């Protein structure tokens, strides 16, 4: 009789652990409106990226989507066949040369709604991102066949305009922007998630760095 009671207690304890684990599991983010149409033209070995209601695909997938006649959401974007619209940073170009100006969500209590990516140096700006985070962005871009610069530009655009978190960080006098990203297969299943962070100097409103990270919001 004691063995039966011990077994019952053990089963009850295991059930409590399983239920507790189920309660803390996080559901995959809901696919954006355009997901169904995108998935219908993807092949088994193809993927796409989502962030909020924005979708990133390769130019080939976008062409297929357009030819299919399916209604596509306005925020379906293609990974550009060429490099993003960044100005070149040559060896002799000034560190203050503007590479690109991004729109950004304004942070309450602070002015400014843009962030400039300048050529910079190995410690900030484009040259820093290229030197220190190219491989990080390339690893994300490889899922869909995008280059590091295509992936970085798209992620920075969406992170600055549609962040899940934006705040002022007094320790280094910067604005911090974070957004979640999901890599999905042709069944809409999330195969990889990551966050993107863009750091903007408060005074100059220039981009210091941008990189993918494991945590989101």
N, C-alpha and C positions, 0 to 999 in steps of 0.2 A: 504493500500500500504506500509506503514511504517512497519507493522508487517511482511509482505512478505520479505521485505529487511532485517529485523532483523533476520528472519529465515534463509535466504540465507547466511548471514554473519556467523551465528552460525554453519551451515552445513559446510561452507568453512573452518572455524577454526578447527572443529573436524577432517576434512579430513587431514589438515596440521599436526595435532598432530599424527594421525594414521600413516601417511606417514613418519614422522620424527622418530617415534618409530620403524617402519619397517626398516628404514635405519640404525639404530644403533644395531639391533638384530644381534647376532653372530651365524653363521651357525655351525652345529656340525662338528667336525673334520672329514675329509675323512677317511673311514675305511681302514686298511692296506690291502695288496694284499691277505693275507690268510683269511680274514674275511668271504668271501662267503662260502668257504669250511668248516670253523669252524661252521658257523651258520646252515649249512645243517645237522649237526649231533647233534646239541643242542636240548634239550627238552624245553618245554614252560617255565619251572621254573628254567632254567639254564642260567648262565651268563659267560662272559669272559672279560678279561681286555686287553686294548690296550694302547700302548705308542709309537707313531711314527709308525714304521713298525713292532714292536714287539708285540706278542700276548701271553697272559698267560691263560692257561686252566688247569683243573684238569687232573690227570693221566687217569681217566676214559674217559674223552672227547678226549684226545689225542689218546688213544687206538681205540676208535670208528672212529676217523679221519683216522688213519692208515689202519683200516680194510675196510673202505669205498672205498679205492683205489683212492681217490681224490688226486690230486697234492697238496702238502702242502708247504707253504713257509718255508724257512730255519729258520725263526725266531719265529716259533710257539714253545712255551716252556711250559712244564708241571709244575704245582705246585708239587714239589717233595713229594712223599708219606712219606718220612722221613724228618728229619730236614735238613736245608741247610748245605753246607760244612764248617760250622764254628767249630773251635776248642772250646772245653768246657772251661768255666770260672768257676772253682770251688771256694769255699770260701777261700781257701788258695793260689790260683793262683795269681801270681804277676800282678800288673796293667799294666805291659809292655808286657805281653804275647800276641802274635799275634793270633787273632781270624780268620782273613781272610784279604787277600790283593786284593783290587779291582783295575782294570784298570780305568783310568779317562782321559777325554779329557783335553789336556793341555791348560792352560790359557795364552794368549799372553803376552809376557814379563816376564814370570815366568817359572822356570824349574820344572820338575817332571811330571810323567804320571801315577802314582799309588797313592793309598790312603789306609793306613792300619787301620783296625779296631782292636784295642787292647782291652783287658779286661777293662782297665780304672777304673773309680770310679763312684760314683753316679752323678758326674758333667760332665763326658765326657766318650766317648767310649761305648763299649757294655753294661757295667753295667748301664750306664746312660740311654741308649736307652731302655733297658729292664725295668728299674724302672719307667721311665717317659713317654715312648711312646708305650709300649706294647699294651695298650688298643686302642690307635689310629690306630695302624697297624692291630690289630685284627678286628676292625670294618670294615676295607677295605677288609681284607681277607675273611670275612664271606660271602661276595657276591658270591664267587666262591667256598667256602669250603676250603680255605687255612688257615693255622695257621698264627699267627702274624709274626713268624720268616720267614716263606716262603714268605709272602707278602713283608716284610721289605727287605729281601735279594734281591728279584727280582726287587723291586722298586729302591733300592740303586744301583744295577748293571746297570740298564738302565738310571738312572738319572746321574750317573757319566760318563757313556760312550756316552750317546746321550742326553745331556741337551738341553733345549730350551733357557736356560740362564746360563752363567757361568761368574763370575767376582770376582775380588779381593775387599774385604771390609776392608778398612784401620782402621776403628773404633775398630775392634777386631783382626786384622791381620789374616784374614781367607779367604779361597776360598769358594764361595757360588755356589752351583749347584742346578738348578731347572728343573723339567721336568713335562709335563702334562700327566695325565692318565684318561682313560675313562672306565667306566663299561658299557658293552653293553649286550642286551638280544639276543634271538635267531633270532630276526628280524633286528639286527644291530642297533637298536635304543639306543641312549645314555641315560641311566637311572641315571647315577651319574658321576660327574667329580671331580677330585681333583688334586692337585699338590703335588709333593714330593720334599723335600729339604734335601740336604746333605751338612754339613758344615765341611770343612777340615782345620786344622791348617796349616798356610803357612810354618812355620819353620820345624816342625816335620813331616808334611804331614800325620798326624794321623786324623782319623775321630772323630770329637767332638760329633756330634749328627746327627740324621736323623729322620724326621717325615713327615706325610702327612699334607697338608694345603689346605685351600679352594681356594686360588689363584694359578694361573699357571704363564704363561708368557704374 
